[in-house]
Amino acid sequence: KVRHYKFEVEYIYWSPDCEERMMIGINGRFPGPTIRAKAGDTIVVELRNSLPTEGVVIHWHGIKQLGTPWADGTASISQCAVNPDETFVYRFQVDKAGTYFYHGHYGMQRAAGLYGSLIVDTADGEEEPFHYDGELSLLLSDWWHESVHVQMLGLASIPFRWVGEPQAILINGRGQYNCSLAAHLTGETSSCKITNNQCAPVVLQVRPNKTYRLRIASTTSLSALNLAIANHNMTVVEADGNYVEPVTVNDMDIYSGESYSVIIKTDQNSSLNHWISIGIRGRLPKTQNALAILNYHPNSPSKLPSYKPPVTPQWNDYTHSKEFTYKILAMHGTQAPPANSDRRIALLNTQNKIDGYIKWSINNISLVLPSTPYLGSMRFNLKNAFDTEKPPENFSEHYDVMRPPINPNSTKGSSVYKLKFNSTIDVVLQNTNALTGNVSEIHPWHLHGHDFWVLGHGDGKFRKNDVSKFNLRNPPLRNTVVIFPYGWTAIRFVANNPGVWAFHCHIEPHLHMGMGIILAEGIELISKIPNEALACGITGQVLMNNKRH
Ligand SMILES: O=C1O[C@H]([C@@H](O)CO)C(O)=C1O
């Protein structure tokens, strides 16, 4: 079945946390419309850019774009940004049931509010491997009062101006700035005066003694989150569109770019409503926990729970976070990874400097995207479109990951990791100390165009004999994985999807500061790229010079 959507992207006034700001909306609203389809369907989104003076693209996060690499929605990588007043048609298949989302992938437009949910149900006649009576959905994000233009300027300034912590965590696009819905119970802050529907608390309506599937996705710009539902445990059954071995937890972490489904049973005191609480992990929080209400029928949805919300774990309790992450394993019967890889790429993640500007680099190269998107320039073998030298596969074995870089000076580049089609690739992501001593941060890495198996995590520096500890039996399949402070994470994937794919830290300011790499495979197998994806830079010149193209 073909499912048609029309998206008009424009600036809107909106009050996501009860304070009015400018945001990027779709069809006059924030967040964007939910796309809902069945596995195997074709999605068609006619994207009209009504931003007065900026280009736009939309990335369909978690969708592999098999056979349609030009629809991945990455500016400078898969397509030319769509100009103001122009329309671009995304047409792609959703191959696999799961919880996904979509978001802007140009500059920091995601952080300006350009996102929404994308949910794929099983194909007709197929069933999920778990039962539920009803479904609920939470799309999580974080929000700053400063516009993304000011944020981008600060990141690209000397002295550096970091974006800082968000003013609010949003649930389904709604939050409350500098106040708490539970203030009357905790007394910590002022209570919220909800003056606007746009920031009204999220209420999930349930009936007692039923089973619900709760879909949770995070498109935060920065924040790692922890979610807990008071008096209810959660059984995780899906991660990033892949089934996992059911595991029951009291609270769960979710990093930017990840999605989960959890099963909850509404078997608690049904004369009460219950809190859902979301707090920040990995960075010293300055943001109020976000609260939502699990509303048991027939209680009034506006009746606040009469007890304190659950306290999410300490921001720096990494032991707790690792425990959760390590518990997520593939559901029995999931395709196992190939036993061996053909190539191992080690990627050192460092914060460093270029001409005094603070950047993030991978093997000492900070990613700068070219003006002509890679997909077209590589397909047509055009010269001078990007740096053509081979990017480094490794880093010095003497690098001390526990200390700030000895030489903080980095270089910028746009080179591509070219992968042999159908080869098996291992990537080891190595975290390090940032520029300041005793600081190492969480980075969620997202791969476009593929799922990968998470073979293992470890503390400190990756050693050759860590390979023997790789989990080849039931590693989870995912599209986003975290690297913990001072740790490493190893993944494996098969380079079987012709196209050019970004692999990057999903923290929006970190990507903007160069924290990513570009992968390419099977370029000669790519079928005709729509002209609209090519109409800029030197591919645009080729189109003009060769009308038969
Ligand atoms: O990229 C970053 O910069 C700041 C800090 O390291 C320098 O102010 C921070 O916390 C980041 O994640």
The ligand as a Gaussian input file, in Angstrom:
#p B3LYP/6-31G(d) Opt

LIG

0 1
 O       31.095000      19.617000      23.131000
 C       30.980000      19.997000      24.296000
 O       31.514000      21.143000      24.801000
 C       31.138000      21.225000      26.188000
 C       32.354000      21.334000      27.052000
 O       33.182000      20.216000      26.818000
 C       33.158000      22.576000      26.774000
 O       32.463000      23.695000      27.200000
 C       30.409000      20.015000      26.430000
 O       29.941000      19.679000      27.598000
 C       30.302000      19.294000      25.302000
 O       29.683000      18.147000      25.179000

